[in-house]
Amino acid sequence: MRRRALLAAGGAAVPAALIGRPAAAHGAKRWVHTWVAMPQLTEPGNLPPAPFTQTSAVLADTTLRQTVHLTVGGPRVRVRFSNAFGGAALPLTAAVIGRPTDGRAGVPGVVPGSLRPLTFGGRTGVVVPVGAQVVADPVDLPVQAGENLSITVYLAAGQASLNLTSHPGSRTTSYLIKGDLHASPELPGAVGVDHWYLISGVEVLAGVPALAIVGDSLTDGRGSTTNGNDRWPDQLFARRPRIAVLNQAAGGNRILNDGLGPNVLARLDRDVLATGGVDRMLLFEGVNDIGTAAAGVAAQKQVVDDLLFAFEQVAARARARDITVYGATITPFGGNTGYDDPAGLREESRQAVNAAIRRGRLFDEIADFDVAARDPAVPRQLNPAYDVGDHLHFNPTGYAALAAAVPLRWLSA
């Protein structure tokens, strides 16, 4: 591993063993994120269905129940709610957490007696300002690594805007029902939607650090199993790491320009540098930047140059916070009708970016996802056993191959 040189204020070298290791890594318990979802502006097609969305408001007189998959456990829990992209203040009337029925993801019921009320500065409700987030008061609810947690909110007035904060690619079913049923163990007749709304993080008191994974739909899990938690970060967690694994990815995301959600350079502070417990990150992006740039020589040269500069920027900003920076090579897209061009110029760009990543000057260490994912017979294409069918995204078997390509030493506390 290439160690970066860091100097203390007086000029003495900082011991390598301490680089990138906050107090939590040494066993001191503090608030560490155990689950996250990158906030996005909800597209019109991903808004809650009628009657939960009206002409100029959303979620009025609505109970919303959602489940999330935790990666580390602890004796206390607190939840973050986001109004990052809201067009109006977000009034949360009441909220609870609990254990979902049979411990499963994507179910509408909770275990009777497991519900714990969430408060906000001791109050049962809160109004989240436009662009802001709120952290609920801590709750005494011991949770385990790998456990699913149910989060239920009730909004009496709803949000007076159709600009709603969500994470559309949840691959987990959430439930909506009219009326205040936030404390009900069951939600008979609730409507299921495969999106997360309003929630952006769950934290626990723990003595471990966290790995933040920054990515696009290949990390967000397009092609994975709904309610199966088998995206590649989920399968990485299944390898029993001693740290939290945080999936900060969104479909369509790009490094250089906004796509579905803000670009990586814009969201790095929010999604990595300000995320509790993170002392290491893994960047696996770039395919959407290459694939959406014009298939011409000048445009592709520009996007390669810009991507390599952006990688340097991400690494510099993260290292300034003592965060170790890992990178992953870009996986093949040969045969994809949207990104593959007849002249092969985008493939040349992918190869150029991957060659620069492999040279080892951009990141502290790399995972070669390209080698793990490609067809040995046709390296510019995905292994057919991993291909969901569009020659870009992975099925769960393919995501398992990516998870296996991550060195286990990266997952040590």
C-alpha positions in Angstrom: 0.0 0.0 0.0 1.3 3.4 -1.0 1.5 5.5 2.2 1.0 9.2 1.9 3.4 11.3 3.9 1.8 13.4 6.6 3.6 15.9 8.8 2.5 17.1 12.2 2.5 20.9 12.8 6.0 20.8 14.3 7.4 18.8 11.3 7.5 15.4 13.0 6.2 12.5 11.0 2.8 11.0 12.1 3.2 7.3 12.8 1.8 5.2 9.9 -0.4 3.2 12.3 -2.4 6.3 13.2 -3.0 7.6 9.7 -6.7 7.6 8.9 -7.7 6.1 12.3 -10.2 8.1 14.3 -10.9 7.4 18.0 -13.6 4.9 17.1 -11.0 2.7 15.4 -9.2 2.4 18.8 -12.3 1.0 20.6 -13.9 4.2 21.9 -17.6 4.2 21.3 -19.1 7.0 19.4 -21.9 7.6 16.8 -21.1 5.7 13.7 -23.4 5.3 10.7 -24.5 1.7 10.2 -26.8 2.4 7.2 -27.1 5.3 4.7 -29.0 6.2 1.5 -27.8 9.0 -0.7 -30.5 11.7 -0.8 -31.9 12.6 -4.2 -34.6 14.8 -5.7 -37.5 12.4 -6.5 -38.3 12.2 -10.2 -42.0 12.6 -11.1 -42.4 8.9 -11.9 -41.0 7.9 -8.5 -43.3 10.1 -6.4 -45.7 8.2 -4.1 -48.9 7.2 -6.1 -52.3 8.8 -5.6 -53.8 9.6 -3.2 -50.4 10.1 -1.4 -49.4 12.7 -4.0 -51.8 15.5 -4.8 -51.6 18.6 -7.1 -49.0 20.5 -5.0 -48.4 18.4 -1.9 -47.2 15.0 -1.0 -47.7 12.5 1.9 -50.5 14.4 3.6 -52.2 12.4 6.4 -49.9 9.5 5.5 -48.1 6.8 7.5 -44.9 5.7 5.8 -43.1 2.5 7.0 -39.6 1.5 5.7 -37.0 -1.1 6.5 -33.2 -0.7 6.3 -30.3 -3.2 6.6 -27.8 -2.4 9.3 -24.1 -3.3 9.0 -22.9 -2.9 12.6 -24.7 -3.1 15.9 -24.8 -1.2 19.1 -26.9 -0.5 22.2 -28.4 2.7 21.1 -29.8 4.0 17.7 -30.6 7.3 16.2 -32.1 8.1 12.8 -31.5 11.0 10.3 -34.2 12.5 8.2 -33.4 14.6 5.1 -35.1 17.5 3.4 -32.1 18.1 1.2 -34.1 18.5 -2.0 -37.5 19.5 -0.6 -39.3 22.4 -2.1 -40.9 23.3 1.3 -40.4 22.6 5.0 -40.9 19.0 6.0 -43.2 18.6 9.0 -42.8 15.2 10.7 -45.7 14.7 13.1 -44.5 11.4 14.8 -42.0 8.6 14.2 -41.1 5.3 15.7 -38.5 2.5 15.1 -38.9 -1.2 15.7 -38.1 -4.7 14.5 -39.8 -5.8 11.3 -41.9 -9.0 11.3 -39.6 -12.0 11.3 -36.7 -9.7 10.9 -37.3 -9.4 7.2 -36.6 -6.5 4.8 -39.5 -4.9 2.9 -42.4 -6.0 5.1 -45.2 -3.8 6.4 -45.5 -5.3 9.9 -43.4 -4.9 13.0 -42.9 -7.1 16.0 -45.5 -6.2 18.7 -43.8 -4.5 21.6 -40.6 -3.6 19.7 -41.7 -0.1 18.7 -39.8 2.8 20.3 -40.9 6.4 19.8 -38.5 8.8 18.2 -38.2 12.3 19.6 -36.5 15.5 18.5 -35.1 17.5 21.3 -37.7 15.8 23.5 -40.5 16.6 21.2 -42.6 14.1 19.3 -42.5 16.0 16.1 -40.2 18.3 14.1 -40.2 20.6 11.1 -37.1 20.0 8.9 -36.2 23.2 7.0 -35.6 23.2 3.3 -32.2 21.8 2.4 -31.6 20.6 6.0 -31.5 17.3 7.9 -32.4 16.5 11.5 -31.0 13.8 13.8 -33.5 12.2 16.1 -32.8 11.7 19.8 -31.0 8.5 20.7 -33.2 5.4 21.4 -32.3 2.5 23.7 -32.8 -0.3 21.2 -29.9 -2.8 21.0 -29.3 -3.9 17.4 -27.1 -6.4 15.8 -24.9 -6.4 12.7 -27.0 -7.6 9.7 -30.3 -6.8 11.4 -33.2 -5.1 9.6 -34.7 -2.1 11.3 -38.2 -0.7 10.7 -38.7 3.1 10.6 -42.2 4.6 10.6 -43.2 8.2 10.3 -46.6 10.0 10.2 -47.1 13.3 8.4 -50.4 15.0 9.2 -50.1 18.0 6.9 -47.6 16.5 4.4 -45.1 18.4 2.5 -46.4 21.4 0.5 -44.3 20.7 -2.6 -43.7 18.0 -5.1 -40.0 18.4 -4.7 -39.4 15.4 -2.3 -36.2 14.0 -1.0 -35.9 10.2 -1.5 -33.7 7.4 -2.6 -35.5 5.9 -5.6 -33.2 2.8 -6.0 -34.0 1.3 -2.6 -34.4 -2.3 -3.9 -36.5 -2.5 -0.8 -40.3 -2.2 -0.5 -41.8 0.6 1.6 -45.4 1.0 2.6 -47.9 3.9 2.6 -51.3 4.1 4.2 -53.7 7.0 4.9 -54.2 8.0 8.5 -52.1 7.9 11.6 -51.0 4.3 12.1 -47.4 4.9 13.0 -47.7 3.0 16.3 -49.7 0.1 14.7 -47.9 -3.3 14.4 -49.7 -4.0 11.2 -50.7 -1.8 8.2 -53.6 -3.6 6.6 -54.2 -2.4 3.0 -51.0 -0.4 2.8 -49.6 0.3 -0.7 -46.1 -0.9 -1.4 -43.5 1.1 -3.3 -39.9 0.2 -4.0 -38.4 3.5 -2.9 -37.1 5.1 0.3 -38.4 8.5 1.3 -37.1 11.1 3.8 -34.6 8.8 5.6 -30.8 9.2 4.9 -29.0 7.5 7.8 -29.1 5.3 10.9 -26.3 5.6 13.5 -25.4 3.4 16.4 -23.0 3.7 19.3 -20.1 1.5 18.3 -16.3 1.3 18.6 -15.6 0.6 14.9 -15.0 2.8 11.9 -16.8 2.8 8.5 -16.1 2.3 4.8 -18.1 4.7 2.6 -18.6 3.3 -1.0 -19.2 6.0 -3.6 -20.8 4.8 -6.7 -23.6 4.7 -9.4 -26.2 2.1 -10.3 -23.6 -0.7 -10.3 -23.2 0.0 -6.5 -26.8 1.0 -5.9 -27.7 -2.5 -7.1 -29.6 -2.3 -10.3 -30.2 -6.0 -11.2 -30.1 -7.1 -7.6 -33.0 -8.8 -5.8 -35.7 -6.6 -4.4 -35.7 -7.1 -0.6 -32.8 -9.5 -1.0 -30.0 -7.2 0.1 -27.6 -8.7 -2.5 -26.0 -5.6 -4.0 -22.2 -6.0 -4.0 -21.8 -3.8 -0.9 -24.3 -6.1 0.9 -22.4 -9.2 -0.2 -19.2 -7.5 0.9 -20.8 -7.0 4.3 -21.7 -10.7 4.2 -17.9 -11.5 4.3 -18.1 -10.4 8.0 -16.1 -7.2 8.1 -15.2 -5.6 11.4 -16.4 -2.2 10.2 -19.6 -0.5 8.9 -20.2 -0.7 5.2 -22.0 2.3 3.8 -23.5 2.4 0.3 -23.4 6.0 -0.9 -24.5 5.3 -4.5 -27.3 6.3 -6.8 -28.3 5.2 -10.2 -27.1 7.4 -13.0 -24.6 9.2 -10.8 -21.6 10.8 -12.4 -18.3 12.2 -11.1 -18.1 15.3 -13.2 -21.7 16.4 -13.8 -25.0 16.1 -12.1 -27.2 13.2 -13.2 -29.7 11.5 -11.0 -28.4 13.3 -8.0 -25.5 15.7 -7.5 -22.1 14.8 -9.0 -19.4 13.2 -6.8 -17.3 16.3 -6.5 -20.3 18.2 -5.2 -21.6 15.5 -2.8 -18.3 14.3 -1.4 -18.5 16.5 1.7 -22.0 15.4 2.6 -21.8 11.7 1.7 -18.2 10.9 2.9 -16.4 13.7 4.8 -19.4 14.5 7.0 -20.6 11.0 7.5 -20.0 9.8 11.1 -17.4 7.1 11.6 -15.9 7.1 8.0 -12.2 6.6 8.0 -11.9 5.0 4.6 -13.7 5.3 1.2 -13.9 3.3 -2.0 -14.7 5.1 -5.3 -16.2 3.0 -8.1 -17.5 5.5 -10.7 -16.8 6.8 -14.1 -18.8 4.6 -16.5 -21.6 7.2 -16.7 -19.2 10.0 -17.4 -17.6 8.1 -20.3 -20.9 6.7 -21.6 -22.7 10.1 -21.7 -19.8 12.0 -23.2 -20.0 12.3 -27.0 -18.4 9.4 -28.9 -15.7 11.6 -30.6 -12.0 11.8 -30.2 -11.9 15.2 -28.6 -14.8 14.6 -26.3 -13.5 11.3 -25.0 -10.0 12.7 -24.5 -11.6 15.5 -22.5 -13.6 13.2 -20.3 -10.6 11.0 -19.6 -8.4 14.0 -18.6 -11.3 15.4 -16.4 -11.9 12.1 -14.7 -8.3 11.6 -13.8 -8.1 15.1 -12.4 -11.4 14.5 -10.5 -9.9 11.3 -8.9 -7.0 13.4 -7.7 -9.4 16.0 -6.2 -11.4 13.3 -4.4 -8.3 11.7 -3.0 -6.8 15.0 -1.9 -10.0 16.2 -0.1 -10.5 12.8 1.6 -6.9 12.5 2.7 -7.1 16.0 4.2 -9.6 14.4 6.7 -7.3 11.4 7.3 -9.5 9.1 5.2 -7.8 6.3 3.3 -8.9 6.3 -0.4 -9.4 3.1 -2.3 -10.4 3.0 -6.0 -11.9 0.4 -8.4 -11.4 0.0 -12.1 -14.4 0.6 -14.4 -16.2 -2.6 -15.5 -16.9 -3.5 -19.2 -19.9 -2.2 -21.1 -19.2 -3.7 -24.6 -22.5 -4.4 -26.3 -24.6 -1.9 -24.3 -26.7 0.0 -26.8 -26.4 3.2 -24.9 -22.7 3.4 -24.1 -20.9 1.2 -26.6 -20.0 3.1 -29.8 -19.1 1.5 -33.2 -15.6 3.1 -33.3 -14.8 1.8 -29.8 -13.7 5.3 -28.5 -15.5 4.9 -25.2 -13.9 1.6 -24.7 -10.5 3.2 -25.3 -11.4 5.8 -22.6 -12.4 3.1 -20.2 -9.0 1.3 -20.8 -7.1 4.6 -20.4 -8.8 5.4 -17.1 -8.3 1.8 -15.8 -4.6 1.9 -16.8 -4.1 5.1 -14.8 -5.9 3.5 -11.8 -3.7 0.4 -12.0 -0.5 2.5 -12.0 -1.2 3.1 -8.3 -0.7 6.9 -8.2 -4.3 7.9 -7.7 -5.5 5.8 -4.8 -3.9 4.2 -1.8 -4.9 0.8 -3.1 -7.2 -0.6 -5.8 -9.7 -3.3 -6.4 -9.6 -4.5 -10.0 -13.3 -4.9 -10.7 -12.6 -4.9 -14.5 -10.7 -8.2 -14.2 -13.2 -9.7 -11.8 -16.2 -8.9 -14.1 -15.0 -9.3 -17.7 -15.6 -12.1 -20.1 -12.2 -13.9 -20.4 -12.9 -14.6 -24.1 -14.1 -11.0 -24.9 -12.6 -8.7 -22.2 -14.5 -5.6 -23.4 -17.7 -7.4 -22.4 -19.1 -8.6 -19.0 -18.9 -12.2 -18.2 -22.2 -13.6 -19.5 -22.8 -15.3 -16.1 -22.8 -11.9 -14.4 -24.8 -9.9 -17.0 -28.3 -8.9 -16.1 -29.0 -8.6 -19.8 -28.1 -5.1 -20.8 -24.3 -5.7 -20.9 -23.7 -3.1 -18.2 -25.4 -4.1 -15.0 -24.9 -7.2 -12.9 -27.1 -9.9 -11.5 -26.5 -11.1 -7.9 -23.9 -13.6 -9.0 -22.0 -10.8 -10.7 -22.3 -8.6 -7.6 -20.8 -11.5 -5.6 -17.8 -11.4 -7.9 -17.2 -7.7 -7.3 -17.5 -8.2 -3.5 -15.0 -11.0 -3.7 -12.5 -8.7 -5.4 -12.3 -6.4 -2.5 -9.3 -7.2 -0.2 -10.4 -8.4 3.2 -7.7 -6.2 4.9 -9.7 -3.2 3.8 -12.5 -4.4 6.1 -10.4 -4.7 9.3 -10.9 -2.3 12.2 
